Amino acid sequence: MSGKTLTRADLSEAVFRKIGLSRTESATLVEMVLEEVCETISSGEAVKISSFGSFLVRDKNERVGRNPKTGEEVPISPRKVTVFKPSNVLKERILEAHSRKNRADNDDTYVPAEVRAAE
Amino acid sequence: MIKSELVQVIANRNPHLYQRDVEMIVNAIFDEITEALCESNRVELRGFGAFSVKNRPPRTGRNPRTGEAVEVSEKWVPFFKPGKELRERLNEA
């Protein structure tokens, strides 16, 4: 794992770079998009982004939990939770990027397809 | 809500932008998250949540119908953990 963490600032920078709005406006728009997604999920409605994934809202029934420190039983109230279901496109892209890197790391004789094509 | 509806909402609120620009902005955001995940990076968006990649080591699985053992190769899967604010807002009402 490379351990880098991206934040809103990196997303704004990408919008600034790709779209060519000012940095301030890029930041405002990133915030607006994230807020709209949050707002929709909060209202209980699912958000589906094609080729990325879906944010779904699930209802959880009441159940009995346990305080792991004291062993005491506590009721957990019924609640709504957000679940992210990645699209097949996203899953395949991540799997492909990682297995390619893995092959390259473990095999000195492995030449990536792009390099082979260029030779 | 699907992506085109999200684009529409944002475009309505920004009459100075073309709808296709808004579409590019929305795409840029999700593409950037996708690329970060492809490189095993985390994406942390306070209030919203965090995206990361989880590793599933190779294992010996079983075909539930035949009971036959099958090798399941190593996998990397995207994961989203909702942020505190999103969790709380969802349970406010």
Backbone of each chain as ProteinMPNN parsed JSONL, in Angstrom:
{"seq_chain_A": "MSGKTLTRADLSEAVFRKIGLSRTESATLVEMVLEEVCETISSGEAVKISSFGSFLVRDKNERVGRNPKTGEEVPISPRKVTVFKPSNVLKERILEAHSRKNRADNDDTYVPAEVRAAE", "coords_chain_A": {"N_chain_A": [[0.839, -1.195, 0.0], [0.542, 2.213, -0.846], [-0.192, 4.266, 0.765], [-1.023, 6.944, 0.55], [-3.26, 9.668, 1.099], [-6.112, 11.006, -0.327], [-7.898, 14.102, -0.46], [-10.654, 16.487, -0.271], [-9.301, 18.709, -1.337], [-7.61, 17.597, -3.277], [-9.483, 16.641, -5.075], [-10.673, 19.038, -5.905], [-8.466, 20.173, -7.125], [-8.163, 18.433, -9.296], [-10.502, 19.01, -10.724], [-10.033, 21.689, -11.296], [-7.754, 21.411, -12.942], [-8.723, 19.808, -15.066], [-11.089, 21.021, -16.024], [-10.755, 23.738, -15.997], [-11.842, 25.844, -14.525], [-11.712, 28.504, -12.043], [-9.592, 28.063, -9.118], [-10.979, 28.537, -6.75], [-13.665, 28.374, -7.553], [-13.724, 25.754, -8.461], [-13.359, 24.364, -6.07], [-15.705, 25.098, -4.736], [-17.632, 23.88, -6.367], [-16.987, 21.135, -6.156], [-17.605, 20.752, -3.481], [-20.335, 21.311, -3.583], [-21.325, 19.213, -5.165], [-20.667, 16.95, -3.572], [-22.162, 17.589, -1.315], [-24.759, 17.523, -2.328], [-25.012, 14.813, -2.973], [-24.766, 13.707, -0.394], [-27.001, 14.913, 0.831], [-29.116, 13.794, -0.619], [-28.812, 11.045, 0.0], [-29.206, 11.25, 2.756], [-31.886, 11.867, 2.811], [-32.922, 9.457, 2.417], [-32.931, 8.443, -0.066], [-31.534, 6.515, -2.766], [-28.344, 6.9, -4.433], [-27.141, 6.678, -7.622], [-24.292, 6.232, -9.47], [-23.258, 5.879, -12.608], [-20.952, 3.472, -13.837], [-19.382, 3.847, -11.604], [-20.605, 3.393, -8.934], [-23.234, 2.501, -6.524], [-24.873, 4.269, -3.935], [-26.627, 3.044, -1.397], [-29.494, 2.998, 0.769], [-30.061, 1.292, 3.699], [-32.36, -0.31, 5.921], [-31.969, -1.026, 9.309], [-32.892, -3.402, 11.707], [-33.888, -3.321, 15.208], [-31.474, -4.54, 17.52], [-29.747, -6.67, 19.874], [-26.907, -5.498, 21.381], [-23.534, -5.646, 22.681], [-21.569, -4.27, 25.177], [-18.262, -4.237, 24.584], [-16.284, -3.893, 26.448], [-17.345, -4.062, 29.073], [-19.057, -6.169, 28.856], [-21.671, -5.887, 29.14], [-25.12, -5.998, 28.196], [-26.641, -4.099, 25.664], [-29.401, -2.42, 24.149], [-29.559, -1.898, 20.64], [-30.753, 0.638, 18.777], [-33.274, 0.7, 16.116], [-32.111, 1.616, 12.877], [-30.947, 3.588, 10.045], [-28.65, 2.783, 7.48], [-25.896, 3.623, 5.315], [-24.949, 1.93, 2.428], [-22.349, 1.11, 0.198], [-22.346, 0.035, -3.051], [-20.125, -1.111, -5.174], [-19.709, -0.562, -8.71], [-19.507, -2.95, -11.434], [-17.64, -2.1, -13.282], [-15.934, -0.402, -11.791], [-14.952, -2.258, -9.902], [-13.607, -4.054, -11.578], [-11.648, -2.392, -12.725], [-10.058, -1.722, -10.506], [-9.198, -4.232, -9.649], [-7.792, -5.084, -11.903], [-5.744, -3.1, -12.084], [-4.36, -3.644, -9.708], [-3.658, -6.384, -9.918], [-1.975, -6.311, -12.06], [0.134, -4.753, -11.116], [1.004, -6.402, -9.101], [1.911, -8.67, -10.536], [4.021, -7.494, -11.902], [5.663, -6.836, -9.745], [6.39, -9.321, -8.738], [7.618, -10.779, -10.677], [10.449, -10.678, -12.524], [10.787, -11.013, -15.185], [8.502, -10.231, -16.297], [6.792, -8.302, -18.624], [4.882, -5.466, -19.035], [1.852, -5.254, -21.002], [1.55, -2.826, -22.437], [4.148, -1.947, -22.744], [5.286, -4.019, -24.162], [3.879, -3.765, -26.523], [4.865, -1.384, -27.426], [7.446, -1.968, -28.094]], "CA_chain_A": [[0.0, 0.0, 0.0], [1.369, 3.404, -0.912], [-0.531, 5.022, 1.959], [-1.37, 8.346, 0.339], [-4.684, 9.939, 1.293], [-6.637, 12.152, -1.071], [-8.963, 14.832, 0.222], [-11.382, 17.451, -1.11], [-8.347, 19.584, -2.026], [-7.142, 16.888, -4.47], [-10.601, 16.592, -6.029], [-10.771, 20.399, -6.449], [-7.313, 20.351, -8.021], [-8.47, 17.681, -10.52], [-11.517, 19.78, -11.454], [-9.305, 22.872, -11.769], [-6.865, 20.973, -14.013], [-9.429, 19.236, -16.219], [-12.184, 21.847, -16.536], [-10.249, 25.08, -16.223], [-12.467, 26.898, -13.725], [-10.758, 28.981, -11.037], [-9.441, 27.132, -7.993], [-12.059, 28.792, -5.793], [-14.924, 27.841, -8.07], [-13.585, 24.298, -8.479], [-13.59, 23.899, -4.7], [-17.133, 25.294, -4.452], [-18.416, 22.879, -7.097], [-16.752, 19.822, -5.545], [-18.384, 20.763, -2.245], [-21.754, 21.275, -3.948], [-21.635, 17.854, -5.641], [-20.636, 16.049, -2.423], [-23.285, 17.948, -0.447], [-25.993, 17.05, -2.965], [-25.037, 13.355, -2.804], [-25.038, 13.526, 1.043], [-28.363, 15.352, 1.094], [-30.022, 12.801, -1.203], [-28.723, 9.835, 0.82], [-29.812, 11.568, 4.054], [-33.344, 11.851, 2.669], [-33.296, 8.053, 2.299], [-32.947, 8.061, -1.482], [-30.275, 5.975, -3.269], [-27.652, 7.676, -5.466], [-26.457, 5.74, -8.514], [-23.359, 6.883, -10.389], [-22.925, 4.791, -13.531], [-19.547, 3.054, -13.916], [-18.702, 4.029, -10.314], [-21.283, 2.545, -7.972], [-24.468, 3.016, -5.948], [-24.987, 4.453, -2.494], [-27.973, 2.603, -1.061], [-29.862, 3.164, 2.172], [-30.674, 0.071, 4.234], [-32.944, -0.231, 7.256], [-31.507, -2.064, 10.241], [-33.812, -3.627, 12.819], [-33.295, -3.26, 16.541], [-30.84, -5.792, 17.931], [-29.063, -6.555, 21.151], [-25.46, -5.427, 21.27], [-22.852, -5.878, 23.955], [-20.41, -3.412, 25.397], [-17.15, -5.2, 24.588], [-15.42, -3.685, 27.608], [-17.986, -4.514, 30.303], [-19.851, -7.367, 28.609], [-23.063, -5.503, 29.411], [-26.003, -5.997, 27.027], [-27.334, -2.828, 25.412], [-30.202, -2.483, 22.929], [-29.159, -0.997, 19.567], [-32.017, 1.094, 18.193], [-33.355, 0.534, 14.66], [-31.473, 2.756, 12.224], [-30.665, 3.501, 8.611], [-27.221, 2.84, 7.176], [-25.522, 3.768, 3.909], [-24.019, 0.922, 1.922], [-21.844, 1.413, -1.131], [-22.206, -1.137, -3.896], [-19.299, -0.692, -6.31], [-20.129, -1.092, -10.007], [-18.571, -3.933, -11.983], [-16.551, -1.364, -13.947], [-14.992, 0.028, -10.745], [-14.306, -3.443, -9.339], [-12.665, -4.595, -12.559], [-10.511, -1.468, -12.883], [-9.199, -1.835, -9.322], [-8.611, -5.571, -9.677], [-6.842, -5.086, -13.017], [-4.591, -2.262, -11.718], [-3.593, -4.3, -8.653], [-3.023, -7.644, -10.319], [-0.883, -5.956, -12.966], [1.238, -4.298, -10.283], [1.453, -7.587, -8.396], [2.7, -9.472, -11.465], [5.261, -6.764, -12.176], [6.495, -6.893, -8.546], [6.835, -10.674, -8.4], [8.236, -11.456, -11.813], [11.386, -9.765, -13.195], [10.724, -11.186, -16.632], [7.193, -9.78, -16.748], [6.767, -7.025, -19.337], [3.488, -5.07, -19.214], [1.37, -5.28, -22.384], [1.784, -1.535, -23.107], [5.572, -1.87, -23.08], [5.507, -5.002, -25.223], [3.304, -3.222, -27.746], [5.702, -0.268, -27.879], [8.765, -2.438, -28.552]], "C_chain_A": [[0.872, 1.242, 0.0], [1.013, 4.383, 0.206], [-0.833, 6.504, 1.782], [-2.879, 8.52, 0.558], [-5.1, 11.172, 0.512], [-7.775, 12.799, -0.29], [-9.713, 15.688, -0.792], [-10.434, 18.312, -1.942], [-7.852, 18.931, -3.313], [-8.237, 16.806, -5.523], [-10.774, 17.966, -6.691], [-9.672, 20.64, -7.468], [-7.566, 19.632, -9.359], [-9.486, 18.439, -11.366], [-10.873, 21.023, -12.067], [-8.472, 22.531, -13.01], [-7.639, 20.575, -15.271], [-10.44, 20.186, -16.832], [-11.73, 23.286, -16.781], [-11.064, 26.19, -15.582], [-11.406, 27.402, -12.743], [-10.663, 27.962, -9.906], [-10.587, 27.286, -6.998], [-13.362, 28.158, -6.274], [-14.893, 26.312, -8.132], [-13.9, 23.722, -7.103], [-15.074, 23.997, -4.344], [-17.973, 24.21, -5.114], [-18.228, 21.475, -6.539], [-17.605, 19.692, -4.285], [-19.878, 20.603, -2.543], [-22.178, 19.87, -4.385], [-21.691, 16.886, -4.448], [-21.829, 16.298, -1.507], [-24.609, 17.427, -1.019], [-26.141, 15.525, -2.811], [-25.408, 13.018, -1.357], [-26.498, 13.794, 1.355], [-29.376, 14.312, 0.591], [-30.025, 11.518, -0.378], [-29.439, 10.068, 2.156], [-31.329, 11.546, 3.998], [-33.844, 10.412, 2.479], [-33.309, 7.556, 0.861], [-31.566, 7.564, -1.925], [-29.674, 6.899, -4.325], [-26.857, 6.695, -6.313], [-25.602, 6.495, -9.505], [-22.871, 5.797, -11.341], [-21.412, 4.675, -13.687], [-18.723, 3.37, -12.658], [-19.344, 3.112, -9.261], [-22.534, 3.204, -7.428], [-24.341, 3.159, -4.443], [-26.433, 4.126, -2.133], [-28.229, 2.837, 0.419], [-30.575, 1.904, 2.634], [-31.23, 0.332, 5.624], [-32.418, -1.368, 8.109], [-32.521, -2.185, 11.371], [-33.099, -3.439, 14.152], [-32.637, -4.592, 16.855], [-30.139, -5.566, 19.265], [-27.563, -6.56, 20.92], [-24.844, -5.657, 22.631], [-21.688, -4.899, 24.049], [-19.195, -4.321, 25.525], [-16.261, -5.064, 25.816], [-16.033, -4.303, 28.869], [-18.797, -5.797, 30.128], [-21.343, -7.131, 28.808], [-23.9, -5.503, 28.133], [-26.687, -4.649, 26.88], [-28.164, -2.95, 24.136], [-29.663, -1.483, 21.902], [-30.426, -0.643, 18.796], [-32.058, 0.847, 16.69], [-32.787, 1.77, 13.983], [-31.335, 2.528, 10.73], [-29.156, 3.562, 8.42], [-27.011, 3.0, 5.672], [-24.638, 2.6, 3.524], [-23.614, 1.309, 0.511], [-21.691, 0.114, -1.894], [-21.403, -0.72, -5.124], [-19.813, -1.307, -7.608], [-19.102, -2.106, -10.486], [-17.384, -3.26, -12.643], [-15.493, -0.959, -12.917], [-14.23, -1.174, -10.183], [-13.252, -3.999, -10.293], [-11.44, -3.704, -12.718], [-9.532, -1.609, -11.727], [-8.463, -3.18, -9.322], [-7.502, -5.643, -10.736], [-5.574, -4.307, -12.642], [-3.719, -2.974, -10.683], [-2.942, -5.587, -9.11], [-1.875, -7.374, -11.284], [0.361, -5.57, -12.167], [1.868, -5.499, -9.582], [2.336, -8.464, -9.272], [4.047, -8.818, -11.705], [6.215, -6.858, -10.992], [7.115, -8.272, -8.347], [7.633, -11.347, -9.502], [9.118, -10.474, -12.586], [11.239, -9.847, -14.704], [9.41, -10.668, -17.202], [7.291, -8.404, -17.408], [5.301, -6.641, -19.56], [3.105, -4.985, -20.686], [1.668, -3.984, -23.129], [3.23, -1.453, -23.598], [5.884, -2.812, -24.235], [5.028, -4.454, -26.564], [4.206, -2.138, -28.332], [7.023, -0.747, -28.478], [8.778, -2.862, -30.012]], "O_chain_A": [[1.837, 1.323, 0.76], [1.824, 5.238, 0.559], [-0.894, 7.243, 2.765], [-3.669, 7.63, 0.242], [-4.518, 12.245, 0.665], [-8.512, 12.134, 0.438], [-9.455, 15.632, -1.994], [-10.715, 18.613, -3.102], [-7.687, 19.607, -4.328], [-7.962, 16.889, -6.721], [-10.996, 18.048, -7.899], [-9.899, 21.226, -8.527], [-7.228, 20.153, -10.421], [-9.35, 18.505, -12.587], [-11.139, 21.364, -13.219], [-8.482, 23.266, -13.998], [-7.272, 20.945, -16.387], [-10.637, 20.167, -18.047], [-12.253, 23.968, -17.662], [-11.004, 27.339, -16.018], [-10.334, 26.809, -12.62], [-11.535, 27.107, -9.75], [-11.101, 26.301, -6.47], [-14.068, 27.497, -5.512], [-15.904, 25.654, -7.887], [-14.612, 22.725, -6.981], [-15.631, 23.09, -3.726], [-18.907, 23.682, -4.511], [-19.186, 20.706, -6.453], [-18.241, 18.664, -4.052], [-20.588, 19.867, -1.858], [-23.254, 19.396, -4.02], [-22.631, 16.102, -4.321], [-22.434, 15.361, -0.987], [-25.469, 16.949, -0.279], [-27.232, 15.015, -2.556], [-26.253, 12.157, -1.113], [-27.155, 13.016, 2.047], [-30.352, 13.992, 1.27], [-31.083, 10.961, -0.085], [-30.179, 9.208, 2.632], [-31.991, 11.249, 4.993], [-35.049, 10.179, 2.392], [-33.65, 6.404, 0.594], [-30.546, 8.118, -1.515], [-30.401, 7.599, -5.03], [-26.006, 5.967, -5.801], [-26.106, 7.3, -10.287], [-22.149, 4.891, -10.927], [-20.694, 5.675, -13.667], [-17.506, 3.183, -12.651], [-18.711, 2.181, -8.763], [-22.869, 4.324, -7.811], [-23.783, 2.298, -3.763], [-27.353, 4.847, -2.519], [-27.298, 2.869, 1.224], [-31.571, 1.492, 2.039], [-30.656, 1.09, 6.406], [-32.419, -2.526, 7.692], [-32.957, -1.178, 11.927], [-31.87, -3.402, 14.216], [-33.163, -5.65, 16.508], [-29.965, -4.435, 19.717], [-27.013, -7.497, 20.342], [-25.553, -5.84, 23.621], [-20.922, -4.732, 23.099], [-19.103, -5.096, 26.477], [-15.563, -6.007, 26.188], [-15.346, -4.977, 29.636], [-19.181, -6.437, 31.107], [-22.162, -8.04, 28.667], [-23.428, -5.05, 27.09], [-27.245, -4.116, 27.839], [-27.697, -3.515, 23.147], [-29.344, -0.347, 22.254], [-31.088, -1.516, 18.235], [-31.011, 0.788, 16.045], [-32.973, 2.878, 14.486], [-31.571, 1.433, 10.221], [-28.465, 4.306, 9.116], [-27.837, 2.571, 4.866], [-23.67, 2.304, 4.225], [-24.436, 1.779, -0.275], [-20.998, -0.801, -1.45], [-21.929, -0.053, -6.015], [-20.297, -2.439, -7.612], [-17.968, -2.126, -10.009], [-16.262, -3.763, -12.586], [-14.298, -1.149, -13.143], [-13.012, -1.117, -10.007], [-12.153, -4.367, -9.879], [-10.319, -4.201, -12.834], [-8.318, -1.616, -11.934], [-7.269, -3.251, -9.033], [-6.425, -6.189, -10.495], [-4.462, -4.791, -12.854], [-2.492, -2.922, -10.76], [-1.802, -5.868, -8.742], [-0.905, -8.132, -11.32], [1.477, -5.986, -12.479], [3.09, -5.608, -9.479], [3.378, -8.948, -8.828], [5.082, -9.483, -11.714], [7.429, -6.948, -11.18], [8.234, -8.385, -7.846], [8.259, -12.382, -9.272], [8.613, -9.552, -13.226], [11.522, -8.886, -15.419], [9.209, -10.657, -18.417], [7.812, -7.459, -16.816], [4.555, -7.387, -20.194], [3.949, -4.676, -21.528], [2.002, -4.015, -24.314], [3.509, -0.968, -24.695], [6.63, -2.474, -25.155], [5.67, -4.644, -27.597], [4.308, -1.982, -29.549], [7.649, -0.039, -29.268], [9.817, -3.276, -30.526]]}, "seq_chain_B": "MIKSELVQVIANRNPHLYQRDVEMIVNAIFDEITEALCESNRVELRGFGAFSVKNRPPRTGRNPRTGEAVEVSEKWVPFFKPGKELRERLNEA", "coords_chain_B": {"N_chain_B": [[-31.614, 8.758, -7.231], [-29.884, 9.389, -10.185], [-26.78, 9.721, -12.075], [-27.148, 11.642, -14.175], [-29.273, 13.117, -13.178], [-28.169, 14.248, -10.917], [-26.276, 15.889, -12.156], [-28.025, 17.616, -13.448], [-29.29, 18.942, -11.266], [-27.111, 20.341, -10.149], [-26.379, 21.902, -12.341], [-28.652, 23.505, -12.654], [-28.365, 25.101, -10.449], [-26.197, 26.552, -11.094], [-26.297, 28.686, -13.263], [-24.477, 29.958, -14.916], [-22.844, 28.046, -15.968], [-22.312, 25.615, -18.553], [-24.343, 22.715, -19.135], [-22.889, 20.506, -20.025], [-20.37, 21.081, -19.055], [-20.767, 20.844, -16.325], [-21.296, 18.149, -16.242], [-18.783, 17.182, -16.92], [-17.381, 18.009, -14.677], [-18.566, 16.496, -12.61], [-17.905, 13.95, -13.544], [-15.1, 14.174, -13.413], [-14.658, 14.244, -10.664], [-15.516, 11.651, -9.756], [-13.879, 10.067, -11.355], [-11.36, 10.766, -10.414], [-11.435, 9.721, -7.835], [-11.663, 7.006, -8.496], [-9.178, 6.584, -9.82], [-7.398, 7.049, -7.726], [-8.026, 4.899, -6.046], [-7.245, 2.794, -7.662], [-4.547, 3.014, -7.384], [-4.183, 2.169, -4.865], [-4.561, 4.168, -3.004], [-6.104, 6.017, -0.326], [-9.237, 7.717, -0.082], [-10.383, 10.418, 1.539], [-13.166, 12.011, 2.622], [-14.267, 14.322, 4.556], [-17.18, 14.298, 6.552], [-18.61, 13.12, 4.564], [-17.498, 10.513, 3.813], [-15.138, 7.727, 3.625], [-13.163, 6.283, 1.08], [-11.587, 3.215, 0.346], [-9.239, 0.563, -0.467], [-9.621, -2.863, -0.082], [-7.759, -5.774, 0.669], [-8.186, -9.091, -0.312], [-6.984, -12.059, 0.619], [-5.611, -14.943, -1.212], [-7.55, -17.959, -1.3], [-8.781, -21.244, -0.446], [-11.645, -22.18, -1.842], [-14.985, -23.567, -1.941], [-17.029, -25.281, -4.184], [-20.326, -24.851, -3.74], [-22.313, -26.539, -4.658], [-21.183, -28.966, -5.622], [-19.259, -29.509, -3.765], [-16.676, -29.546, -4.352], [-13.229, -28.588, -4.143], [-11.951, -25.381, -4.846], [-9.451, -23.143, -6.077], [-9.328, -19.841, -5.049], [-8.358, -16.811, -6.305], [-6.202, -14.083, -5.168], [-7.715, -10.983, -4.222], [-8.686, -7.523, -4.793], [-10.737, -5.19, -3.405], [-13.021, -2.416, -3.674], [-13.96, -0.227, -0.985], [-16.292, 1.47, 1.078], [-16.591, 3.648, 3.756], [-19.018, 5.146, 5.559], [-19.105, 8.574, 6.605], [-19.118, 10.28, 9.827], [-20.902, 12.467, 9.968], [-22.674, 11.962, 7.833], [-23.793, 9.536, 8.689], [-25.124, 10.411, 10.972], [-26.89, 12.341, 9.939], [-28.561, 10.784, 8.403], [-30.051, 9.511, 10.292], [-31.481, 11.385, 11.632], [-34.199, 12.193, 11.299]], "CA_chain_B": [[-31.002, 9.787, -8.073], [-28.8, 8.88, -11.019], [-25.777, 10.755, -12.353], [-27.678, 12.735, -14.992], [-30.119, 13.961, -12.317], [-27.224, 15.007, -10.093], [-25.741, 16.924, -13.049], [-29.114, 18.572, -13.663], [-29.468, 19.75, -10.049], [-25.963, 21.249, -10.014], [-26.454, 22.838, -13.467], [-29.711, 24.481, -12.349], [-27.891, 26.03, -9.424], [-25.076, 27.325, -11.649], [-26.728, 29.037, -14.616], [-23.352, 30.44, -15.731], [-22.086, 26.913, -16.529], [-23.029, 24.724, -19.474], [-24.626, 21.42, -18.542], [-21.811, 19.543, -20.325], [-19.261, 21.376, -18.138], [-21.127, 20.254, -15.032], [-21.119, 16.715, -16.411], [-17.336, 16.939, -16.855], [-16.966, 18.202, -13.285], [-19.01, 15.317, -11.852], [-17.051, 12.836, -13.992], [-13.74, 14.383, -12.909], [-14.646, 13.881, -9.242], [-15.561, 10.191, -9.564], [-12.683, 9.5, -12.001], [-10.219, 11.0, -9.524], [-11.562, 8.737, -6.753], [-11.349, 5.71, -9.098], [-7.736, 6.485, -10.057], [-6.738, 6.939, -6.42], [-8.231, 3.536, -5.557], [-6.423, 1.913, -8.501], [-3.173, 3.091, -6.871], [-4.24, 1.786, -3.45], [-4.666, 5.314, -2.108], [-7.367, 6.24, 0.37], [-9.851, 9.015, -0.362], [-11.107, 10.747, 2.762], [-13.969, 13.205, 2.435], [-14.895, 14.602, 5.847], [-18.617, 14.54, 6.524], [-19.21, 12.206, 3.612], [-17.008, 9.174, 4.109], [-13.804, 7.417, 3.122], [-13.034, 5.15, 0.163], [-10.29, 2.555, 0.416], [-9.205, -0.73, -1.148], [-9.303, -3.955, 0.84], [-7.143, -6.946, 0.058], [-8.705, -10.412, 0.094], [-5.925, -13.02, 0.287], [-6.085, -16.137, -1.923], [-8.076, -18.964, -0.364], [-9.38, -22.413, -1.082], [-13.085, -22.145, -1.662], [-15.631, -24.818, -2.282], [-18.244, -25.185, -4.972], [-21.355, -25.284, -2.795], [-23.161, -27.595, -5.229], [-20.484, -30.252, -5.755], [-18.352, -29.726, -2.645], [-15.332, -29.595, -4.92], [-12.351, -27.488, -3.719], [-11.44, -24.528, -5.937], [-8.562, -22.075, -5.648], [-9.83, -18.494, -5.327], [-7.154, -15.981, -6.319], [-6.169, -12.858, -4.372], [-8.568, -9.93, -4.795], [-8.683, -6.19, -4.207], [-12.093, -4.67, -3.584], [-13.256, -1.078, -3.135], [-14.738, -0.206, 0.25], [-16.693, 2.816, 1.491], [-17.041, 3.768, 5.138], [-19.722, 6.425, 5.667], [-18.589, 9.479, 7.634], [-19.948, 10.497, 11.008], [-21.979, 13.406, 9.67], [-23.639, 11.267, 6.984], [-24.492, 8.567, 9.55], [-26.029, 11.134, 11.866], [-27.955, 12.991, 9.165], [-29.466, 9.739, 7.931], [-30.897, 9.051, 11.393], [-32.036, 12.555, 12.325], [-35.661, 12.329, 11.229]], "C_chain_B": [[-29.879, 9.166, -8.893], [-27.897, 10.043, -11.44], [-26.336, 11.928, -13.155], [-28.584, 13.666, -14.178], [-29.257, 14.824, -11.391], [-26.662, 16.173, -10.906], [-26.788, 18.03, -13.245], [-29.304, 19.518, -12.473], [-28.352, 20.791, -9.924], [-25.994, 22.307, -11.132], [-27.513, 23.907, -13.206], [-29.243, 25.532, -11.355], [-26.745, 26.904, -9.911], [-25.373, 27.727, -13.084], [-25.597, 29.554, -15.513], [-22.536, 29.312, -16.346], [-22.956, 26.134, -17.515], [-23.25, 23.392, -18.764], [-23.486, 20.425, -18.816], [-20.566, 19.818, -19.475], [-19.52, 20.739, -16.779], [-20.935, 18.739, -15.1], [-19.632, 16.348, -16.316], [-16.819, 17.065, -15.422], [-17.32, 16.963, -12.455], [-18.157, 14.106, -12.242], [-15.644, 12.947, -13.414], [-13.636, 13.942, -11.451], [-14.598, 12.361, -9.075], [-14.378, 9.494, -10.255], [-11.469, 9.623, -11.085], [-10.24, 9.982, -8.37], [-11.169, 7.353, -7.287], [-9.844, 5.537, -9.284], [-6.966, 6.321, -8.754], [-6.837, 5.5, -5.909], [-7.397, 2.533, -6.354], [-4.976, 1.912, -8.019], [-3.106, 2.765, -5.384], [-4.293, 2.963, -2.494], [-6.05, 5.365, -1.474], [-7.93, 7.573, -0.079], [-10.745, 9.345, 0.821], [-11.841, 12.061, 2.585], [-14.776, 13.446, 3.702], [-16.374, 14.914, 5.707], [-19.326, 13.569, 5.608], [-18.786, 10.772, 3.912], [-15.632, 8.95, 3.509], [-13.856, 6.185, 2.218], [-11.657, 4.545, 0.351], [-10.378, 1.238, -0.345], [-8.846, -1.795, -0.126], [-8.763, -5.151, 0.068], [-7.793, -8.21, 0.598], [-7.671, -11.444, -0.339], [-6.483, -14.227, -0.473], [-6.57, -17.177, -0.914], [-8.578, -20.162, -1.167], [-10.866, -22.379, -0.799], [-13.677, -23.479, -2.043], [-16.856, -24.527, -3.144], [-19.381, -25.719, -4.106], [-22.229, -26.421, -3.342], [-22.457, -28.953, -5.201], [-19.56, -30.554, -4.583], [-16.894, -29.752, -3.069], [-14.499, -28.382, -4.469], [-11.878, -26.7, -4.936], [-10.543, -23.442, -5.368], [-9.185, -20.737, -6.022], [-8.633, -17.55, -5.232], [-7.322, -14.737, -5.452], [-7.016, -11.773, -5.04], [-8.384, -8.605, -4.082], [-10.052, -5.584, -4.467], [-12.248, -3.276, -2.979], [-14.17, -1.145, -1.92], [-15.072, 1.23, 0.612], [-17.168, 2.776, 2.933], [-17.71, 5.126, 5.284], [-19.158, 7.272, 6.812], [-19.609, 9.708, 8.737], [-21.159, 11.381, 10.686], [-23.071, 12.752, 8.834], [-24.461, 10.27, 7.809], [-25.524, 9.266, 10.415], [-27.199, 11.761, 11.118], [-29.007, 11.985, 8.714], [-30.437, 9.302, 9.028], [-31.532, 10.179, 12.189], [-33.555, 12.503, 12.423], [-36.411, 11.392, 12.171]], "O_chain_B": [[-29.013, 8.486, -8.342], [-28.215, 11.206, -11.19], [-26.035, 13.083, -12.852], [-28.655, 14.863, -14.455], [-29.581, 15.98, -11.121], [-26.581, 17.299, -10.417], [-26.47, 19.219, -13.211], [-29.458, 20.728, -12.642], [-28.605, 21.96, -9.634], [-25.673, 23.471, -10.894], [-27.297, 25.082, -13.503], [-29.659, 26.69, -11.404], [-26.359, 27.867, -9.249], [-24.783, 27.186, -14.02], [-25.742, 29.583, -16.735], [-21.639, 29.564, -17.15], [-24.168, 26.01, -17.337], [-22.461, 22.988, -17.91], [-23.152, 19.606, -17.96], [-19.791, 18.902, -19.2], [-18.619, 20.172, -16.161], [-20.472, 18.121, -14.142], [-19.268, 15.338, -15.714], [-15.931, 16.321, -15.006], [-16.494, 16.448, -11.701], [-17.738, 13.331, -11.382], [-15.062, 11.953, -12.98], [-12.641, 13.338, -11.051], [-13.752, 11.838, -8.349], [-13.926, 8.447, -9.793], [-10.654, 8.705, -10.991], [-9.2, 9.452, -7.98], [-10.438, 6.613, -6.628], [-9.289, 4.489, -8.954], [-6.005, 5.555, -8.681], [-5.861, 4.945, -5.404], [-6.904, 1.548, -5.804], [-4.255, 0.934, -8.214], [-2.107, 3.045, -4.722], [-4.092, 2.787, -1.293], [-7.024, 4.833, -2.008], [-7.168, 8.476, -0.424], [-11.732, 8.658, 1.083], [-11.217, 13.109, 2.416], [-15.836, 12.851, 3.899], [-16.773, 15.699, 4.846], [-20.488, 13.227, 5.827], [-19.62, 9.922, 4.228], [-15.031, 9.869, 2.953], [-14.498, 5.185, 2.538], [-10.671, 5.266, 0.498], [-11.449, 0.844, -0.808], [-7.875, -1.645, 0.616], [-9.234, -5.49, -1.017], [-7.935, -8.382, 1.809], [-7.497, -11.681, -1.534], [-7.678, -14.511, -0.397], [-6.051, -17.257, 0.199], [-8.768, -20.096, -2.382], [-11.295, -22.531, 0.345], [-12.963, -24.407, -2.422], [-17.628, -23.615, -2.846], [-19.404, -26.904, -3.774], [-22.817, -27.177, -2.569], [-23.047, -29.961, -4.811], [-19.121, -31.691, -4.407], [-15.996, -29.955, -2.251], [-15.017, -27.266, -4.42], [-11.455, -27.282, -5.935], [-10.828, -22.883, -4.308], [-9.533, -20.518, -7.182], [-7.968, -17.494, -4.198], [-8.432, -14.384, -5.055], [-7.035, -11.656, -6.265], [-7.98, -8.561, -2.92], [-10.48, -5.476, -5.616], [-11.691, -2.98, -1.922], [-15.043, -2.009, -1.832], [-14.23, 2.116, 0.47], [-18.034, 1.979, 3.293], [-17.048, 6.155, 5.147], [-18.782, 6.743, 7.858], [-20.788, 9.381, 8.605], [-22.286, 11.081, 11.08], [-24.258, 12.958, 9.089], [-25.677, 10.175, 7.644], [-26.647, 8.789, 10.576], [-28.34, 11.728, 11.579], [-30.196, 12.298, 8.652], [-31.516, 8.785, 8.736], [-32.057, 9.963, 13.282], [-34.129, 12.737, 13.487], [-37.641, 11.408, 12.208]]}, "name": "protein", "num_of_chains": 2, "seq": "MSGKTLTRADLSEAVFRKIGLSRTESATLVEMVLEEVCETISSGEAVKISSFGSFLVRDKNERVGRNPKTGEEVPISPRKVTVFKPSNVLKERILEAHSRKNRADNDDTYVPAEVRAAEMIKSELVQVIANRNPHLYQRDVEMIVNAIFDEITEALCESNRVELRGFGAFSVKNRPPRTGRNPRTGEAVEVSEKWVPFFKPGKELRERLNEA"}
